Amino acid sequence: MKKKLRNNILLKILSLLIAFTLWLVVINIDDPVDERSFSNIKVNFINTNVLTDENRVYEVLDGTGVVRTVRVEAPRKLLENLTEADIVAEADFSKVTVNETIEIKFYSTRSNDEIRSITGSIDMVKLNIEDKRTKRLSLSTETSGAPEEGYILGAITLVDQNRIEISGPESVVSRVVSAGIKVDISESNSDISTYADVILYDSEGNEVDASSLEMNAKSVRVRIQILATREVPLTYKVTGEPAKDYAATGVVDCDTKTVWIAGTPTAIAGINRIEIPADELDISGKERNLTVTVDVRDYLPENVTLVGDFDGKVTLTVHIEQIKERELRIPASMIHLAGTLEGYHVELEGNTVEYRVTVRGLEENLNSIDVSALEGYIMVTNVVDAGEEEIIPGVYPAKVNIDFGSGVSLKEPMMVNVTIHKIEE
């Protein structure tokens, strides 16, 4: 028996190998092992609280949070049914190394025990781990562009909040020194209400990448007024009487003739002027020019503002001069009788050629009097009492009416004598 077993030992071993090979061939023909690649498998992070509980944050470096290619070796039938959703790449933060890396573990959620191998194009997640820092910032507002012609930018209001809170890696948070929003108002002619993204800036005004930061609001609601504009004149009135023997010249100097106003189209539609009230220019008892500074803003209608940097202050000067006197010689030929007395004849008494009168007024007005152009008249009916039944002929004083022009008056009434004769039948 031993002899038979020992004979042809090589042939027997060869037979076993051939039999095993045939078995493998049969097995592979039935369900052969194959390889398949899956792309862009996101790494699942677990136990991240290991860092967050210590108030630390992490940043994934070099794109290692995604495995670009995962190769799976498994029976063909299994591979045909696998999808990217079945492939898991996992990094356990409780196993982070001193080099701030974590080994990636690969497995399948379907028939994992039948898979020969799973490998990825990377096998480590690279991290940058820092202390977490929080900062609160006030929001600034900025606009770009310009409204339509005839309109200007009005008030800007942050509706929901005017501060934000950011948190994240200390190295990033410490770079942020300000936060704001920017809204384009180009060619606008009505109010704007919109949401604007929050932008973070460093000390040099450069934008800071906020992808690694947490923000309590990434956009905020903002309301922007767009106001219509209009140019209107300033008007004013003078009240009161100057001191005795003084008068206002009628000249009022104002260093600003017109102002630009802004408001809603409805608010400024009916505004044709801005009127400074008379009590601002009260010349009562004045002996010299009155100069006042008035803030126009005090007299703007509700919801109307001034345009630009103009502070609203205007200076007005009311000119006041002393009253002068001038003696005039009025030729008798320039005095006429107006009206009649039935049954009576009225004429100037005597042979007086001219009458001297004194007029009062501002020097400029007095100098402008042209005596040759003056005309005086006497109302005959005012010489005697119209209620008398019979007029007694004789000499009567009569008042002469003469217009010397604006601002000029007689120092005393101009009186002449007239003679009344009865007309004989």
Rosetta blueprint (number, residue, H / E / L):
1 M L
2 K H
3 K H
4 K H
5 L H
6 R H
7 N L
8 N L
9 I H
10 L H
11 L H
12 K H
13 I H
14 L H
15 S H
16 L H
17 L H
18 I H
19 A H
20 F H
21 T H
22 L H
23 W H
24 L H
25 V H
26 V H
27 I H
28 N H
29 I H
30 D H
31 D L
32 P L
33 V E
34 D E
35 E E
36 R E
37 S E
38 F E
39 S E
40 N E
41 I E
42 K E
43 V E
44 N E
45 F E
46 I E
47 N L
48 T L
49 N H
50 V H
51 L H
52 T H
53 D L
54 E L
55 N L
56 R E
57 V E
58 Y E
59 E E
60 V E
61 L L
62 D L
63 G L
64 T L
65 G L
66 V E
67 V E
68 R E
69 T E
70 V E
71 R E
72 V E
73 E E
74 A E
75 P E
76 R H
77 K H
78 L H
79 L H
80 E H
81 N H
82 L L
83 T L
84 E H
85 A H
86 D H
87 I E
88 V E
89 A E
90 E E
91 A E
92 D E
93 F H
94 S H
95 K H
96 V L
97 T L
98 V L
99 N L
100 E L
101 T E
102 I E
103 E E
104 I E
105 K E
106 F E
107 Y E
108 S E
109 T L
110 R L
111 S L
112 N H
113 D H
114 E H
115 I L
116 R L
117 S E
118 I E
119 T E
120 G E
121 S L
122 I L
123 D L
124 M E
125 V E
126 K E
127 L E
128 N E
129 I E
130 E E
131 D E
132 K E
133 R E
134 T E
135 K E
136 R E
137 L E
138 S E
139 L E
140 S E
141 T E
142 E E
143 T E
144 S E
145 G L
146 A L
147 P L
148 E L
149 E L
150 G L
151 Y E
152 I E
153 L E
154 G E
155 A E
156 I E
157 T E
158 L E
159 V L
160 D L
161 Q L
162 N L
163 R E
164 I E
165 E E
166 I E
167 S E
168 G E
169 P E
170 E H
171 S H
172 V H
173 V H
174 S L
175 R L
176 V L
177 V L
178 S E
179 A E
180 G E
181 I E
182 K E
183 V E
184 D E
185 I L
186 S L
187 E L
188 S L
189 N L
190 S L
191 D L
192 I E
193 S E
194 T E
195 Y E
196 A E
197 D E
198 V L
199 I E
200 L E
201 Y E
202 D L
203 S L
204 E L
205 G L
206 N L
207 E E
208 V L
209 D L
210 A L
211 S L
212 S L
213 L L
214 E E
215 M E
216 N L
217 A L
218 K L
219 S E
220 V E
221 R E
222 V E
223 R E
224 I E
225 Q E
226 I E
227 L E
228 A E
229 T E
230 R E
231 E E
232 V E
233 P E
234 L E
235 T E
236 Y E
237 K L
238 V L
239 T E
240 G L
241 E L
242 P L
243 A L
244 K L
245 D L
246 Y E
247 A E
248 A E
249 T E
250 G E
251 V E
252 V E
253 D E
254 C E
255 D L
256 T L
257 K L
258 T E
259 V E
260 W E
261 I E
262 A E
263 G E
264 T L
265 P H
266 T H
267 A H
268 I H
269 A L
270 G L
271 I L
272 N L
273 R L
274 I E
275 E E
276 I E
277 P L
278 A H
279 D H
280 E H
281 L H
282 D E
283 I L
284 S L
285 G L
286 K L
287 E L
288 R L
289 N L
290 L E
291 T E
292 V E
293 T E
294 V E
295 D E
296 V H
297 R H
298 D H
299 Y H
300 L L
301 P L
302 E L
303 N L
304 V E
305 T E
306 L E
307 V L
308 G L
309 D L
310 F L
311 D L
312 G L
313 K E
314 V E
315 T E
316 L E
317 T E
318 V E
319 H E
320 I E
321 E E
322 Q E
323 I L
324 K E
325 E E
326 R E
327 E E
328 L E
329 R E
330 I E
331 P E
332 A H
333 S H
334 M H
335 I E
336 H E
337 L E
338 A E
339 G L
340 T L
341 L L
342 E L
343 G L
344 Y E
345 H E
346 V E
347 E E
348 L E
349 E L
350 G L
351 N L
352 T L
353 V L
354 E E
355 Y E
356 R E
357 V E
358 T E
359 V E
360 R E
361 G E
362 L L
363 E H
364 E H
365 N H
366 L H
367 N H
368 S L
369 I L
370 D L
371 V H
372 S H
373 A H
374 L L
375 E L
376 G E
377 Y E
378 I E
379 M E
380 V H
381 T H
382 N H
383 V L
384 V L
385 D L
386 A L
387 G L
388 E L
389 E L
390 E L
391 I L
392 I L
393 P L
394 G E
395 V E
396 Y E
397 P E
398 A E
399 K E
400 V L
401 N E
402 I E
403 D L
404 F L
405 G L
406 S L
407 G L
408 V E
409 S E
410 L E
411 K L
412 E L
413 P L
414 M L
415 M E
416 V E
417 N E
418 V E
419 T E
420 I E
421 H E
422 K E
423 I L
424 E L
425 E L
